[in-house]
Amino acid sequence: MAVPGGGVKDDSFNVLDLAEYTKNRPWWRKVFGPSSGSSAEKYNVATQLVIGGVTGWCTGFIFQKVGKLAATAVGGGFFLLQIANHTGYIKIDWKLVERDVNKAKQQLKFHSSGNKMAPEVKSKVDEVIIFLKKNVILTGGFAGGFLLGMAS
């Protein structure tokens, strides 16, 4: 085909079969898209809020259920220990308990007086802070979803 500049137009195109292309990709890539960049660059605000809210709600709901189970187990254990103590199956040496508690208090005061974080912990905290700053909307959705999950 001739073009106005005197050259020949090339009509050859590469055909991309989308059905074949999507078969070769994992399902999470189809849902979440490419893995490069922060979520603030990849998704619009509504998508970030929905993803954060849903994951936050699921986490809060599970946290609530596990927390109730743990509180019931610990409370039941204390209840059984009190019954055993009251009925005479267990005798507690309160002087020994007081001495151990005072020793633990002294160790806690000694360790908390330095108030310095280990370098490994500090680097992880810095990574989390950077992530939170890059993904403020996602983090806000997660926090809101978490509170809703805890309340439901």
GISULDA-V734433 format. One record per residue. N is the residue number from 0. SS is DSSP state (@ for helix, = for strand, . for the rest). PSI is psi as a letter, one per 40 degrees, with the letter a starting at -180 (none if undefined). BURIAL is b if it has 24 or more other ideal C-beta (glycine too) atoms within 12 Angstrom, else e. Layout:
# GISULDA-V734433
n->(N & N)
ss->(SS & SS)
psi->(PSI & PSI)
burial->(BURIAL & BURIAL)
This chain:
# GISULDA-V734433
n->(0 & 1 & 2 & 3 & 4 & 5 & 6 & 7 & 8 & 9 & 10 & 11 & 12 & 13 & 14 & 15 & 16 & 17 & 18 & 19 & 20 & 21 & 22 & 23 & 24 & 25 & 26 & 27 & 28 & 29 & 30 & 31 & 32 & 33 & 34 & 35 & 36 & 37 & 38 & 39 & 40 & 41 & 42 & 43 & 44 & 45 & 46 & 47 & 48 & 49 & 50 & 51 & 52 & 53 & 54 & 55 & 56 & 57 & 58 & 59 & 60 & 61 & 62 & 63 & 64 & 65 & 66 & 67 & 68 & 69 & 70 & 71 & 72 & 73 & 74 & 75 & 76 & 77 & 78 & 79 & 80 & 81 & 82 & 83 & 84 & 85 & 86 & 87 & 88 & 89 & 90 & 91 & 92 & 93 & 94 & 95 & 96 & 97 & 98 & 99 & 100 & 101 & 102 & 103 & 104 & 105 & 106 & 107 & 108 & 109 & 110 & 111 & 112 & 113 & 114 & 115 & 116 & 117 & 118 & 119 & 120 & 121 & 122 & 123 & 124 & 125 & 126 & 127 & 128 & 129 & 130 & 131 & 132 & 133 & 134 & 135 & 136 & 137 & 138 & 139 & 140 & 141 & 142 & 143 & 144 & 145 & 146 & 147 & 148 & 149 & 150 & 151)
ss->(. & = & . & . & . & . & . & = & . & . & . & . & . & . & . & . & . & @ & @ & @ & @ & @ & @ & . & . & . & @ & @ & @ & @ & @ & @ & . & . & . & . & . & . & @ & @ & @ & @ & . & . & @ & @ & @ & @ & @ & @ & @ & @ & @ & @ & @ & @ & @ & @ & @ & @ & @ & @ & @ & @ & @ & @ & @ & @ & @ & @ & @ & @ & @ & @ & @ & @ & @ & @ & @ & @ & @ & @ & @ & @ & @ & @ & @ & . & . & . & . & . & . & @ & @ & @ & @ & @ & @ & @ & @ & @ & @ & @ & @ & @ & @ & @ & @ & @ & @ & @ & @ & @ & . & . & . & . & @ & @ & @ & @ & @ & @ & @ & @ & @ & @ & @ & @ & @ & @ & @ & @ & . & @ & @ & @ & @ & @ & @ & @ & @ & @ & @ & @ & @ & @ & @ & @ & @ & .)
psi->(h & h & i & d & e & e & a & h & h & h & e & h & i & h & h & h & h & d & d & d & d & d & d & e & i & i & d & d & d & d & d & e & a & i & e & i & i & i & d & d & d & d & i & i & d & d & d & d & d & d & d & d & d & d & d & d & d & d & d & d & d & d & d & d & d & d & d & d & d & d & d & d & d & d & d & d & d & d & d & d & d & d & d & d & d & d & e & e & d & h & h & h & g & d & d & d & d & d & d & d & d & d & d & d & d & d & d & d & d & d & d & e & d & d & f & h & i & i & d & d & d & d & d & d & d & d & d & d & d & d & d & d & d & d & f & d & d & d & d & d & d & d & d & d & d & d & d & d & d & d & d & none)
burial->(e & e & e & e & e & e & e & e & e & e & e & e & e & e & e & e & e & e & e & e & e & e & e & e & e & e & e & e & e & e & e & e & e & e & e & e & e & e & b & e & e & e & e & e & e & e & e & b & b & e & b & b & b & e & b & b & b & e & b & b & e & e & e & e & e & e & e & e & e & e & e & e & e & e & e & e & e & e & e & e & e & e & e & e & e & e & e & e & e & e & e & e & e & e & e & e & e & e & e & e & e & e & e & e & e & e & e & e & e & e & e & e & e & e & e & e & e & e & e & e & e & e & e & e & e & e & e & e & e & e & e & e & e & e & b & e & b & b & b & e & b & b & b & b & b & b & e & e & b & e & e & e)
